[in-house]
Amino acid sequence: MDNKLLDLDYYNSLSGDEFGQEMKRGIHRLHQAFINQEKVVIWGDSRIDGVMATTVLIEGLKSFFSGENNLLTHYISDVEGFTKENVDFLVQQNPHVIILVDLECDNFEVINYVQDLGIDIIIIDHHSLAIDRANVISCLNPLNFAKNHPFYHFSAVAIAYKFLESFYHKYSQKNTEELLDLVTLGLLANGDILQGEYLFWMLKGSELIDNKNRYAIKLFVDKCEHKKIDVIDYKQGLGMWLKVFNIINDSNLVIELFTTEDRSRRGRLMANVEKSYDTFLGLKEKILKQFHKKIANLDLFNDRVIVIEDNQWDKKLFPLIGSFISEKYQHPTILFSHNEGSIVRGFAYSCHNLDLWNILQNQQYLLISLSKYHQHIEISLSAENIELLTNNLNQQLRNTNPQLYSTKNTYLRVSIENLGKNLYKDLKLIKRFNIYQELPQLLIKNCWFTNIKDIKTQDISNENLAHNIVFFILNDDKNQQGFNGKWEGHYSSEINPNCRYDVICQLDYNQEKKIYFIKIIQLINIQNNTRFENNINYPLNILDYRHDIISLKTIHEEKIAVKECPLQWQEVFDKSQQAMTKNKDLVLAYTHNNNSEIEQLWITFIQLIKNSIKHNQLSSIEQICSTLSVKKETLSIILNSLDNLHITYTVIDDKIKFSENRSTFLPENYLKVKHLFEEIIAQENLQKTYFHQVPIMTIKEEITVNKIVNSE
């Protein structure tokens, strides 16, 4: 093999000059701002591409605009995006230049409004291309290139990096390659297809990530290694962690994680990242299980597209779930959700390199909106048009792609003696040049299991999560010493130690323990050619009053009831054990209906404290918990943080007395307390929403499995 193919030094990267005058005007205006010490605001979109592009720009420009005058700030847009109201808010910071990042800036009325205020605009965008050029200093949009140009498919984080590269080349001796670790994280989180420039950046960025030069990335890598996760794995690694954290929490926290100089704050944020990801794992498993039941009712042989409407789950999670479904069932997938009115919003994922975007464009007469965002497509339409859209898509795909699903899986057949370092090294060489291509699947025939055990995954508080992992040793006739392995999302009861199996798996490496192991993809019992299943008898009867307000009020005290909305499965397991011991029904006697905005809850909380101090009144703990919809333990964490605002509290019986030591406090302390409050409320609300909506059958299954595991 020609070594140059693997040598990054031989890659010739195109410069940002490909953008022509747009790039020259943009970097010139930014340099003027630097010379004149003008204020620059980076205004980014709240989705992960815009967030990471904003992070790259902040890190790349902070050395030019540092100092006491705080000349470089950022603002993450809400869902409304580039609006006059948001502009009016931003104008309070007196900016001279605004860099708009990933905001689909085609609203010329708002652009002209900004220009009339004497503020110059630089646009970084890639979603759409207006017929007329906006009246701005610079508009960096790769859609201006021909489709075969290397920059045509650039995302926001890629354009931001090229912008900095050109700025550095013209006005500085610094090397932008030190930012490629952040760019790599952005590409991973976006799910961008790696080709050309992206591949070069990814390989360089992966080296920087491995070196752990950036403290925040060191925290990430250490966590991944501890959890035995491949850092650049697009399903579980750093990119997915970031994407989940950004969806569940305030996008500003992602930026703060990489830009703050406060290491203790970084540590707390990293703990929150891990907790968010652990929460998502549990939610993903439950959501997928419900969707699988819905899909079981579909005719996937004749249906060319999976279309599901489900209002139980927060639609923010759909972009994370849709890709798993389309990949598992090898069908393009659209997930719809609507909470009010007749308008439904959906997320569409393709597969088999199918151009689902063009197919959906043919159906635009049925749609209200259609926009492409990296690997998923966002659509909205009237609920009454869902069935018609589904039929049209199926018909169009049958006519144009009749062989779309006639694919056959290919496995590399090995024996246990082949597993280990040499095989892993060969497989990783393939992976290095296409991280979205899974490691080849291995087929090990006629093998059996020993040392089978279940281990519940735990969050950072060492609390058990719903996500279970089976660990084992796999044996065959050629090597009875065996080989370590794991099976995620399954239970030991699904493996019969007295049976022989064909195992489809992948080879992996545990960086922390320095051992190789396999991950099961599919398990086939060769004695009856079926997957091993257990016949489950549910151990107790459950009465579900979660959505029955009248029955909730009439529950007798002697009933074994879960009266507070749980945060962990263990709370349900404890009550179920009491019910089984006393041979009684288990009653789900809780509700959760927190529709208040977190910002409004914060205002309410602060106003409550002010009134309590002003009138020297005691506040009921139960009332505060009810208002914020949190548990007492969670309220305690929030109350302890108030010390940063010079507010103390005293617990008197079941009430609280607030006191103020000083009337002034640092603005950054206020923001820290507010961010902590928002993080905690969002996290608990997400977990409670899950336990309020989880189907009764899932609860029965979890209780049954827990009983089996604890009895072994």
Buried (B, 14 or more C-beta within 10 A) or exposed (E): EEEEEEEEEEBEBEEBBBBEEBBBBBBBBBBBBBEEEBBBBBBBBBBBBBBBBBBBBBBBBEEBBEEEEEBBBBBBBEEEBBBEEBBEEBBEEEBBBBBBBBBBBBBBEBBEBBBEEEBBBBBBBBBEEBEEEBEBBBBBBBBBBEEEBBBBBBBBBBBBBBBBBBBBBBBBEBEBBEBBBBBBBBBBBBBBBBEBBBBBBBBBBBBBBEEBEBBBBBBBBBBBBEBBBBBBBBBBBBBBBBBBBBBBBBBBBBBBBBBBEEEEBBEBBBBBBBBBBBBBBBBBBBBBBBBEEEBEEBEBEEBBBBBBBBEEBBBEBBBBBBBBBBBBBBBBBBBBBBEEEEEBBBBBBBBEEBEBEEBBEEBEEBBEEBEBBBBBBBBBBBEEBBEEBBEBBBEBBEEEBEEBBEEEEEBEEBBBEBBBEEBBEEBEEEBBEEBEEBBBBBBBBEBBBEEBEBEBBEBBEEBBBBBBBBBBBBBBEEBEEBBBBBBBBBBBBBBBEEBBBBBBBBBBBBBEEEEBBBBBBBBBBEEEEEEBEEEEEEBBEBBBBBEBEEBBEEBEEEBBBBEBBBBBBEBBBEBBBEBBEEEBEBBBBBBBEBEBEBEEBBEBBBEBBEEBBEEEEBBEBEEBBEBBBBBEEBBEEBBEBBEBBBBEBEEEEEBBBBEBEEEEBEEEBEEBBBBBBBBBBBBBBBBBBBBBBBBEEBBBBBBBBBBBBEEE
